[in-house]
Amino acid sequence: MTKILMVCLGNICRSPLAEGILKSKVYSFKTFVDSAGTGGYHIGKKPDVRSIAIANLNGLDITDQRARKFTVEDYDNFDIIYAMDNSNFDDILSLARNDADKAKVKLILNEVFPYENLDVPDPYIGGDFGFKNVYKMLDEACEVIAKKLNPNV
Protein backbone atom coordinates (compact mmCIF):
# COMPACT_ATOMS: atom_id res chain seq x y z
CA MET A 1 0.00 0.00 0.00
CA THR A 2 1.27 3.47 -0.91
CA LYS A 3 0.82 6.06 1.84
CA ILE A 4 0.62 9.71 0.81
CA LEU A 5 0.53 12.80 3.02
CA MET A 6 -0.64 16.22 1.81
CA VAL A 7 0.77 19.17 3.79
CA CYS A 8 -0.06 22.88 3.89
CA LEU A 9 0.28 25.50 6.64
CA GLY A 10 -2.83 25.07 8.79
CA ASN A 11 -4.35 21.86 7.38
CA ILE A 12 -7.74 23.49 6.83
CA CYS A 13 -7.68 24.74 3.21
CA ARG A 14 -5.31 23.23 0.64
CA SER A 15 -4.18 19.93 2.14
CA PRO A 16 -7.71 18.77 3.09
CA LEU A 17 -8.79 19.46 -0.48
CA ALA A 18 -5.77 17.59 -1.84
CA GLU A 19 -6.51 14.68 0.51
CA GLY A 20 -10.16 14.52 -0.55
CA ILE A 21 -9.43 14.88 -4.25
CA LEU A 22 -6.73 12.20 -4.30
CA LYS A 23 -8.83 9.82 -2.20
CA SER A 24 -11.63 10.16 -4.78
CA LYS A 25 -9.22 9.23 -7.57
CA VAL A 26 -7.50 6.27 -5.88
CA TYR A 27 -10.40 4.69 -3.98
CA SER A 28 -10.24 1.54 -6.09
CA PHE A 29 -6.61 0.66 -5.37
CA LYS A 30 -4.32 0.32 -2.40
CA THR A 31 -3.47 3.88 -1.41
CA PHE A 32 -3.82 5.62 1.94
CA VAL A 33 -4.10 9.42 1.87
CA ASP A 34 -3.96 11.81 4.82
CA SER A 35 -3.15 15.47 5.41
CA ALA A 36 -1.41 17.66 7.97
CA GLY A 37 -0.22 21.22 8.54
CA THR A 38 3.21 22.58 9.34
CA GLY A 39 1.59 24.87 11.92
CA GLY A 40 -0.57 23.75 14.82
CA TYR A 41 -3.05 26.62 14.61
CA HIS A 42 -6.18 24.56 13.90
CA ILE A 43 -5.52 21.14 15.48
CA GLY A 44 -8.74 19.14 15.75
CA LYS A 45 -10.82 21.50 13.60
CA LYS A 46 -12.73 20.71 10.42
CA PRO A 47 -11.54 22.11 7.10
CA ASP A 48 -12.38 25.73 6.31
CA VAL A 49 -16.04 26.12 5.33
CA ARG A 50 -14.93 27.37 1.89
CA SER A 51 -12.87 24.22 1.31
CA ILE A 52 -15.84 22.13 2.37
CA ALA A 53 -18.09 24.11 0.00
CA ILE A 54 -15.85 23.79 -3.07
CA ALA A 55 -15.35 20.10 -2.34
CA ASN A 56 -19.14 19.64 -2.11
CA LEU A 57 -19.61 21.48 -5.41
CA ASN A 58 -17.34 18.86 -6.94
CA GLY A 59 -19.07 15.89 -5.31
CA LEU A 60 -16.64 15.39 -2.42
CA ASP A 61 -17.32 15.34 1.31
CA ILE A 62 -14.31 16.33 3.42
CA THR A 63 -16.19 17.12 6.63
CA ASP A 64 -14.80 14.05 8.42
CA GLN A 65 -11.25 15.41 8.25
CA ARG A 66 -9.63 17.06 11.27
CA ALA A 67 -6.55 19.26 11.25
CA ARG A 68 -3.34 17.93 12.72
CA LYS A 69 0.27 19.05 12.81
CA PHE A 70 3.02 17.44 10.74
CA THR A 71 5.47 15.54 12.92
CA VAL A 72 8.80 13.83 12.35
CA GLU A 73 6.99 10.49 12.75
CA ASP A 74 5.17 11.22 9.49
CA TYR A 75 8.43 10.39 7.73
CA ASP A 76 8.10 6.85 9.11
CA ASN A 77 4.41 6.54 8.25
CA PHE A 78 4.28 7.90 4.69
CA ASP A 79 5.98 7.04 1.40
CA ILE A 80 5.38 10.40 -0.30
CA ILE A 81 4.84 13.79 1.33
CA TYR A 82 3.43 16.52 -0.89
CA ALA A 83 3.96 20.13 0.16
CA MET A 84 1.53 22.72 -1.15
CA ASP A 85 4.13 25.48 -1.40
CA ASN A 86 7.83 26.22 -1.02
CA SER A 87 7.46 27.51 2.54
CA ASN A 88 5.73 24.27 3.61
CA PHE A 89 8.39 22.32 1.69
CA ASP A 90 11.17 24.04 3.65
CA ASP A 91 9.34 23.56 6.97
CA ILE A 92 8.86 19.84 6.28
CA LEU A 93 12.50 19.41 5.27
CA SER A 94 13.64 21.16 8.44
CA LEU A 95 12.37 18.12 10.38
CA ALA A 96 14.05 15.57 8.09
CA ARG A 97 16.47 13.28 9.88
CA ASN A 98 18.33 12.03 6.83
CA ASP A 99 18.43 11.89 3.04
CA ALA A 100 15.77 9.15 2.95
CA ASP A 101 13.33 11.50 4.73
CA LYS A 102 14.21 14.35 2.36
CA ALA A 103 13.65 12.14 -0.69
CA LYS A 104 10.00 11.64 0.31
CA VAL A 105 9.14 15.36 0.12
CA LYS A 106 7.84 16.86 -3.13
CA LEU A 107 6.05 19.99 -4.25
CA ILE A 108 2.63 18.90 -5.47
CA LEU A 109 2.53 21.18 -8.52
CA ASN A 110 5.80 19.67 -9.78
CA GLU A 111 3.59 16.73 -10.78
CA VAL A 112 1.98 18.99 -13.38
CA PHE A 113 4.86 21.42 -13.99
CA PRO A 114 8.06 19.43 -13.36
CA TYR A 115 10.97 21.33 -11.80
CA GLU A 116 9.12 24.66 -11.85
CA ASN A 117 8.67 24.63 -8.05
CA LEU A 118 5.34 26.49 -8.20
CA ASP A 119 3.19 27.16 -5.15
CA VAL A 120 -0.46 26.31 -4.66
CA PRO A 121 -1.55 29.74 -3.37
CA ASP A 122 -3.03 29.84 0.11
CA PRO A 123 -6.70 30.84 -0.40
CA TYR A 124 -7.34 31.46 3.31
CA ILE A 125 -7.37 35.26 3.15
CA GLY A 126 -8.84 35.43 -0.35
CA GLY A 127 -12.38 35.09 -1.59
CA ASP A 128 -14.27 32.14 -3.01
CA PHE A 129 -12.48 32.42 -6.37
CA GLY A 130 -9.23 31.48 -4.66
CA PHE A 131 -10.75 28.21 -3.47
CA LYS A 132 -12.07 27.42 -6.96
CA ASN A 133 -8.65 28.10 -8.43
CA VAL A 134 -6.89 25.99 -5.80
CA TYR A 135 -9.35 23.14 -6.35
CA LYS A 136 -8.60 23.14 -10.09
CA MET A 137 -4.84 23.12 -9.48
CA LEU A 138 -5.05 20.30 -6.97
CA ASP A 139 -7.44 18.28 -9.12
CA GLU A 140 -5.01 18.42 -12.01
CA ALA A 141 -2.04 17.45 -9.82
CA CYS A 142 -3.98 14.62 -8.16
CA GLU A 143 -4.98 13.27 -11.57
CA VAL A 144 -1.29 12.96 -12.48
CA ILE A 145 -0.48 11.36 -9.11
CA ALA A 146 -3.33 8.85 -9.48
CA LYS A 147 -2.12 7.86 -12.95
CA LYS A 148 1.39 7.34 -11.60
CA LEU A 149 0.04 5.15 -8.81
CA ASN A 150 -2.11 3.12 -11.18
CA PRO A 151 -1.31 3.61 -14.87
CA ASN A 152 -4.41 1.57 -15.83
CA VAL A 153 -6.75 4.30 -14.54
Phi, psi and omega in degrees: 000133175271132180245123185238135178242130175259132185227130171232198184285301186256353181062037174230349182241284187286308185294325175296323176296313180300319177300309182297318181295311182294320177305319182293336182267342184242014185302335186268000176222169193287088177217134174251131181234136178219177177215161180204172177236152177283338177253154182259028187294330190235024184309129177086354182269155175290164173301157176308142182302330179287326174293317177300316182295314181291326175297314179300319178301334181254018174080018180245145176244113180248015185290346179276352180284149176226137182294143174214163181265140174297136178231164179299332178295338178298332175297327179282332188264349184231147179273324181226135178237114181261121175269143180279335179208173184295326178294314176298318179304311180295320179296320178295313180297332180296341178263357181295139181266340185196181181294329178296318175299311182301324182293341180280342189267129181222154170275129187298322182287347173294344175292330180262321182236078186307135175064010178272344176052046180277151177265143162279116184296144179283115184275001189307314183267359180267185179270192182298328180301321180302321179290323176296316180297314179298318179302314181299317179299312183291324178297318179295315179296318181292330175296316178296316180298314180300319179293326176292322180289326180215091183299346180278355182282000000 
